[in-house]
Amino acid sequence: MIPLKDTEQVELTAQALDAKGLPAPVENAVWASSDVEVASVEADASDPLKAVVKAENKLGSARITLNADARIGDGEVPISGFLDVEVTGGEAVEFAIAAGTPTPQ
């Protein structure tokens, strides 16, 4: 679980690995967030295995997933990975003061 304050973002880098832990090629990588109101994810245009996760306007948790197709011989096999993100409130920086309806004394 990665903790993020509601004013933060974090860069992610994924690497596809084979059964021996060696780098393996993948295609069609797609990032997604389980709750875009908590955390959004945007893939890097030049490297689809990199992305930026940004805390959004809602506190809570979201699962960031990466799905891709692993090349196995002449075919492809879908693989996926995930990372959980917990967005918490930041430090107080000001007061919001609300007034009720005026009434006679």
N, C-alpha and C positions, 0 to 999 in steps of 0.2 A: 504494500500500500504506500502510495506517495502522498504525503500531506501537502496541500497548497492553500495559501491564504487567498481570499477572494480577489486580491489585487495581483496575483502572480501567474506566471506561465512557466512551462518546463519543456525543454527539447527532449525528444525521444529518438533513439537509434536502435533499430532491430537488425539482427543478423540471423539468417536462416542457417541451420546447422544440420549435418547428417547424423546418423546413429553413432558415429565415432567422435562427434563434436567438431567436425571440420566444416568450413564454410560450404554451403550448397546453393546452387542457383534457384531463384524463384521468379515468377512472372505474375502480372496482374495484381499487385499488392494494393489492398484497399483498407484504409483506417476508418474506424467508426467509434462513436461514443454511445453508451447506453442511455445517457440523459444529457442532451445538448444544453439544457438549462443550467446544469451543474458545471459541466466541462465540455468544451468543444475541442475537436482535433482537426488539424489541417496538415495534409501531407506536403512535404517539400517538393516543389515542382521539378527539381533537378535530381532528386534521389528519393524514390518512393518508399524506401525503408527508413526514412527519417520523417519526423512530424513534430509539430508544436501543439501542446495541450494548453489551453487557456481556461482559467477559472471564469465562470460566467456569473449570472445574477442570482443564483440559487445555491444555498449551502446544502451539503450532503455528499453522497458518493456516486461515482459513475465508473463504469468499466470501459476502458479503452481497448478495442480489439484490432488486431491486424490479421487479415485473411489474405492468402496468396495461393498460387498454384506452384507446387514443387515439380520440377521436371524429373521424371523417373523413366529413363530410357526414351522410348518414343511417346510416352504418355505423360499425363499430369495428374497429380494427386493434391486435393485441397489440404492446406495446413493452416493453423491459426495459433495465435498467441494473445495474451491479454495482460493488462496492468490495471489495477484498481487505483482510483484517485479519490481522496477525501478533501473536499473544499470546506474550509472553516472561515469564520469571520476574521477580518483584520483587526488591527489595533484601533481604538477609538481616536478620532481626530477632531471631532466637533460634537456639539449637542444639537439635537432637533427638538425644539420646544414648541408644544402645541397648546393653544388656549381653548378653553371650553366656551360655551355660549354665555354671554354676560347676563346676570340676573340682578334684580333689585336687592339692595342691602336691607 
